[in-house]
Amino acid sequence: MTTNFSRYDQKLEHILRTSARIFAEKSYHSTSMRDISRATGVSLAGLYHYCKSKEELLFLIQDHCFGRVLERLEERIAEVTEPVETLRVLIDNHLSFFAANMAEMKVLSHEAESLSGDLHAQVSTKKERYAKVARRILREIQEEHRARPVDLTVATYALFGMMNWIYNWYDPRGKLSVNQLADNITRLFVNGFLSSSAEQFVLDPGRTNGNVSLWRTG
């Protein structure tokens, strides 16, 4: 997450990061505000100064993450015109952000339906905006490569499924860099997405180190 914070924002950032770690470890529903208070070193009164409830705390984590990753994506793809390269940027952007925020990724994946009412609606709006960007890119790839149509809803959520599941096995400290991970997922997804066409997208094999371990060691 960004490091350019005022003192107020730095404390909120600490609360959000610590809360995400605890939610990822214990689950949102098994965590109390007292747990958050003990882990952050912030009094209960202090916590309620930043958020009105545990649900609002979960909302802030989700809203901040989706807002940041979408903002970064829109900045990065503004000057990219080739659809497959645009997709590669989306994948790299997503993985780079969440590899640095693995607890947040797990919380977003597991607690997607834990919000209700307006808080749920606000997060859902950002998620839908993000999904529409991915869907548009996939449609442009289909059109450029004249591929046999694949249902774009299936393709979009299959892509996010591939990317979001990395919290379960990927170790950012391991031998496989985020850049290599993005290359591999781009190759796997695009070649599968275009498998019905005569042309398949091939990344430069020199960009990826084939002698890597993908599994956590501890």
RODO-2510 file (C-alpha; in nm, 4 decimals, decimal comma):
residues 218
     n   res          X          Y          Z
     1     m     0,0000     0,0000     0,0000
     2     t     0,1082     0,3597    -0,0450
     3     t     0,3517     0,5099     0,2062
     4     n     0,2766     0,8787     0,1502
     5     f     0,0579     0,9350     0,4546
     6     s    -0,0151     1,2074     0,7058
     7     r     0,0229     1,1056     1,0716
     8     y    -0,3518     1,0339     1,0854
     9     d    -0,3375     0,8211     0,7720
    10     q    -0,0283     0,6357     0,8908
    11     k    -0,2126     0,5255     1,2035
    12     l    -0,5147     0,4211     0,9977
    13     e    -0,2823     0,2329     0,7608
    14     h    -0,1349     0,0475     1,0593
    15     i    -0,4844    -0,0409     1,1804
    16     l    -0,5956    -0,1622     0,8362
    17     r    -0,2848    -0,3744     0,7727
    18     t    -0,2951    -0,5310     1,1191
    19     s    -0,6698    -0,5935     1,0974
    20     a    -0,6291    -0,7593     0,7565
    21     r    -0,3629    -0,9911     0,8995
    22     i    -0,5864    -1,0901     1,1910
    23     f    -0,8942    -1,1357     0,9692
    24     a    -0,6824    -1,3556     0,7391
    25     e    -0,5591    -1,5654     1,0318
    26     k    -0,8778    -1,5940     1,2398
    27     s    -1,1518    -1,4954     0,9915
    28     y    -1,3552    -1,1780     1,0137
    29     h    -1,6397    -1,3319     1,2137
    30     s    -1,4049    -1,4854     1,4729
    31     t    -1,2239    -1,1564     1,5344
    32     s    -1,3385    -0,9005     1,7894
    33     m    -1,2563    -0,5341     1,8116
    34     r    -1,0677    -0,6178     2,1324
    35     d    -0,8472    -0,8514     1,9275
    36     i    -0,7774    -0,5629     1,6911
    37     s    -0,7090    -0,3290     1,9813
    38     r    -0,4562    -0,5670     2,1394
    39     a    -0,2774    -0,6351     1,8097
    40     t    -0,2558    -0,2716     1,7013
    41     g    -0,1852    -0,1211     2,0414
    42     v    -0,4707     0,1220     1,9781
    43     s    -0,7362     0,1576     2,2463
    44     l    -1,0948     0,0641     2,1717
    45     a    -1,1860     0,4313     2,1903
    46     g    -0,9060     0,5050     1,9453
    47     l    -1,0292     0,2375     1,7042
    48     y    -1,3810     0,3757     1,7126
    49     h    -1,2356     0,7159     1,6286
    50     y    -1,1293     0,5709     1,2917
    51     c    -1,4268     0,3433     1,2258
    52     k    -1,7717     0,3044     1,3736
    53     s    -1,7739    -0,0763     1,3759
    54     k    -1,5861    -0,3916     1,2820
    55     e    -1,7888    -0,4030     0,9606
    56     e    -1,6757    -0,0535     0,8683
    57     l    -1,3171    -0,1637     0,9350
    58     l    -1,3613    -0,4516     0,6902
    59     f    -1,5148    -0,2079     0,4427
    60     l    -1,2133     0,0249     0,4686
    61     i    -0,9760    -0,2646     0,3955
    62     q    -1,1737    -0,3770     0,0907
    63     d    -1,2497    -0,0289    -0,0411
    64     h    -0,8883     0,0848    -0,0039
    65     c    -0,7495    -0,2230    -0,1798
    66     f    -0,9881    -0,2143    -0,4749
    67     g    -0,9479     0,1605    -0,5059
    68     r    -0,5675     0,1425    -0,5082
    69     v    -0,5378    -0,1480    -0,7518
    70     l    -0,7902     0,0070    -0,9921
    71     e    -0,6261     0,3499    -0,9772
    72     r    -0,2841     0,2000    -1,0499
    73     l    -0,4232    -0,0066    -1,3367
    74     e    -0,5927     0,2850    -1,5077
    75     e    -0,2707     0,4868    -1,4858
    76     r    -0,0600     0,2029    -1,6280
    77     i    -0,2819     0,1079    -1,9230
    78     a    -0,3509     0,4644    -2,0352
    79     e    -0,0706     0,4549    -2,2931
    80     v    -0,0905     0,0835    -2,3858
    81     t    -0,2715     0,0044    -2,7114
    82     e    -0,1986    -0,3655    -2,7802
    83     p    -0,4688    -0,5793    -2,6121
    84     v    -0,2519    -0,8727    -2,5016
    85     e     0,0064    -0,6369    -2,3554
    86     t    -0,2741    -0,4506    -2,1801
    87     l    -0,3862    -0,7793    -2,0268
    88     r    -0,0302    -0,8530    -1,9202
    89     v    -0,0220    -0,5123    -1,7454
    90     l    -0,3509    -0,5903    -1,5696
    91     i    -0,2156    -0,9240    -1,4477
    92     d     0,1159    -0,7733    -1,3361
    93     n    -0,0617    -0,4852    -1,1628
    94     h    -0,2967    -0,7193    -0,9764
    95     l    -0,0257    -0,9640    -0,8717
    96     s     0,2272    -0,6951    -0,7769
    97     f    -0,0207    -0,5242    -0,5480
    98     f    -0,1510    -0,8359    -0,3793
    99     a     0,1865    -1,0102    -0,3515
   100     a     0,2766    -0,7158    -0,1283
   101     n    -0,0591    -0,7449     0,0510
   102     m    -0,1249    -1,1192     0,0806
   103     a    -0,3389    -1,0935     0,3941
   104     e    -0,5583    -0,8371     0,2211
   105     m    -0,5960    -1,0675    -0,0793
   106     k    -0,7148    -1,3500     0,1450
   107     v    -0,9590    -1,1201     0,3221
   108     l    -1,0988    -0,9913    -0,0079
   109     s    -1,1408    -1,3483    -0,1326
   110     h    -1,2923    -1,4956     0,1848
   111     e    -1,4927    -1,2035     0,3194
   112     a    -1,6456    -1,0772    -0,0045
   113     e    -1,9989    -1,1295     0,1273
   114     s    -1,9403    -1,0237     0,4887
   115     l    -2,0402    -0,6642     0,4199
   116     s    -2,4030    -0,5590     0,3941
   117     g    -2,6143    -0,2669     0,2806
   118     d    -2,4453     0,0469     0,1521
   119     l    -2,0971    -0,0749     0,2467
   120     h    -2,1418    -0,3865     0,0354
   121     a    -2,2835    -0,1791    -0,2499
   122     q    -1,9895     0,0637    -0,2493
   123     v    -1,7318    -0,2149    -0,2666
   124     s    -1,9354    -0,4024    -0,5273
   125     t    -1,9395    -0,0924    -0,7480
   126     k    -1,5577    -0,0797    -0,7505
   127     k    -1,5323    -0,4552    -0,8101
   128     e    -1,7727    -0,4324    -1,1040
   129     r    -1,5762    -0,1414    -1,2491
   130     y    -1,2583    -0,3477    -1,2228
   131     a    -1,4228    -0,6525    -1,3804
   132     k    -1,5531    -0,4397    -1,6687
   133     v    -1,1987    -0,3225    -1,7460
   134     a    -1,0813    -0,6856    -1,7608
   135     r    -1,3803    -0,7899    -1,9707
   136     r    -1,3178    -0,5087    -2,2201
   137     i    -0,9545    -0,6152    -2,2587
   138     l    -1,0560    -0,9772    -2,3181
   139     r    -1,3130    -0,8729    -2,5769
   140     e    -1,0453    -0,6714    -2,7607
   141     i    -0,8146    -0,9760    -2,7595
   142     q    -1,0933    -1,1898    -2,9042
   143     e    -1,1605    -0,9384    -3,1788
   144     e    -0,7952    -0,8845    -3,2682
   145     h    -0,7159    -1,2561    -3,2894
   146     r    -1,0525    -1,3483    -3,4451
   147     a    -1,0907    -1,6270    -3,1933
   148     r    -1,3976    -1,8430    -3,1623
   149     p    -1,6076    -1,6627    -2,8992
   150     v    -1,5567    -1,7713    -2,5391
   151     d    -1,8134    -1,6483    -2,2895
   152     l    -1,6547    -1,3305    -2,1562
   153     t    -1,8147    -1,3588    -1,8135
   154     v    -1,6632    -1,7044    -1,7711
   155     a    -1,3274    -1,5844    -1,9028
   156     t    -1,3211    -1,2748    -1,6801
   157     y    -1,3938    -1,4576    -1,3578
   158     a    -1,1671    -1,7478    -1,4523
   159     l    -0,8854    -1,4944    -1,4876
   160     f    -0,9546    -1,3417    -1,1480
   161     g    -0,9795    -1,6907    -1,0014
   162     m    -0,6297    -1,7709    -1,1277
   163     m    -0,4883    -1,4489    -0,9874
   164     n    -0,6701    -1,4430    -0,6540
   165     w    -0,5841    -1,8000    -0,5581
   166     i    -0,2111    -1,7224    -0,5334
   167     y    -0,2450    -1,6294    -0,1657
   168     n    -0,2871    -2,0021    -0,1013
   169     w     0,0462    -2,1094    -0,2497
   170     y     0,2653    -1,8232    -0,3708
   171     d     0,5577    -1,7108    -0,1558
   172     p     0,6744    -1,3589    -0,2537
   173     r     1,0076    -1,4374    -0,0857
   174     g     1,0604    -1,7491    -0,2983
   175     k     1,2504    -1,7992    -0,6226
   176     l     0,9589    -1,7049    -0,8497
   177     s     0,9418    -1,3266    -0,8868
   178     v     0,6142    -1,1436    -0,9332
   179     n     0,7251    -1,0566    -1,2872
   180     q     0,7813    -1,4249    -1,3654
   181     l     0,4491    -1,5142    -1,2056
   182     a     0,2718    -1,2553    -1,4223
   183     d     0,4411    -1,3890    -1,7367
   184     n     0,3377    -1,7463    -1,6557
   185     i    -0,0237    -1,6597    -1,5803
   186     t    -0,0437    -1,4431    -1,8941
   187     r     0,0878    -1,7286    -2,1074
   188     l    -0,1396    -1,9898    -1,9497
   189     f    -0,4487    -1,7755    -1,9712
   190     v    -0,4042    -1,6258    -2,3168
   191     n    -0,3031    -1,9513    -2,4849
   192     g    -0,6072    -2,1163    -2,3301
   193     f    -0,8324    -1,8228    -2,4146
   194     l    -0,7182    -1,8317    -2,7783
   195     s    -0,6783    -2,2086    -2,8079
   196     s    -0,9531    -2,2311    -3,0695
   197     s    -0,7694    -1,9956    -3,3057
   198     a    -0,4764    -2,0700    -3,5321
   199     e    -0,2573    -1,8115    -3,3608
   200     q    -0,1314    -1,8417    -3,0048
   201     f     0,0431    -1,5782    -2,8017
   202     v     0,3990    -1,6684    -2,6975
   203     l     0,6043    -1,4759    -2,4439
   204     d     0,9805    -1,4611    -2,4814
   205     p     1,0972    -1,7800    -2,2997
   206     g     1,4082    -1,5957    -2,1891
   207     r     1,1962    -1,3811    -1,9552
   208     t     1,1084    -1,6735    -1,7295
   209     n     1,3371    -1,8869    -1,5173
   210     g     1,2129    -2,2444    -1,5548
   211     n     1,4045    -2,3784    -1,2540
   212     v     1,1833    -2,2492    -0,9764
   213     s     0,9900    -2,3798    -0,6796
   214     l     0,6303    -2,2593    -0,6563
   215     w     0,5433    -2,4020    -0,3169
   216     r     0,5849    -2,2617     0,0276
   217     t     0,8599    -2,4259     0,2300
   218     g     0,7275    -2,3373     0,5693
***
